[in-house]
Amino acid sequence: MSYESTIHEAQGAILHSLLFAPSAGFAELQKSTNLTSDHFTFHLKKLVESGYVEKADDHYRLTFAGKEYAN
């Protein structure tokens, strides 16, 4: 896992949304960014790859590292 010191504004919006919800679905998270589906998918994938977000079933949630970063 690599942790980047800076993230894109859209990724910050995703982390912020997940900070206040135990988990959320794709469509719910996408509403927080106003991005197209393709752009949102790209940023969500980057958060999963970086170890800040994990996918469980059809929902996404913050990892411990994601909670620390989002705070």
N, C-alpha and C positions, 0 to 999 in steps of 0.2 A: 504494500500500500504506500502510495506517496501522498503527502499532504501539501497542498499548495498554499502559500502564504496569502495569496489574493485570489478571489473568485469573481466571476462575472456577476453583474447586477441581477440577472435572471436567476442565477444559482443562489444568490443571497435571498431572493424572494421565496424560493422553494424551501430553503432551510428555515426561514422565518415562519412560513406556513406550518411546517412540520414541528416546529418548536412548541406550538400551541395546540397540537393535535397528536394523539398517540400514533396514528397512522392515517393515511389518506390515499385515495385512488388517483389514477392518472388524470382524469377529467377535473377533479376537485383541485389538484395542484396546478394544473394548467391555467385555471382561472386566475391564479395569483400573479401570473406573469404577462398576460396579454400577448403571448407569442403564438405563432402558428404551431401546429402539431409537430412538424419536422424540427423546428428550432427548439421547441420545448423538449422533445425527445433527446436531442443532442445534449442539452444542458443537464437533464436528469441523468443521462448515461454517464456524463463526466463526474457527477456527484457520487454515483454508485461506484465507478472505477476508483475514485479518490478515497473511498472508504467512509464518506460522510453519511451516505444513505444506503439502506439495504431494502431489497424487495422481498416481501413475505406474502406468498399467495398473489393476490391481485392488488396489494396495497404496498405503499412505501412508508418507511419509518426511519428516524434518525438513528445512527449508531452512537456509541458513547463518544467517539471522536466528533461526530456531527453535532451532538448536543453541546460539547465543549466549544466548538467553533461558533455555533449559532448564538451562544450566550455572549 
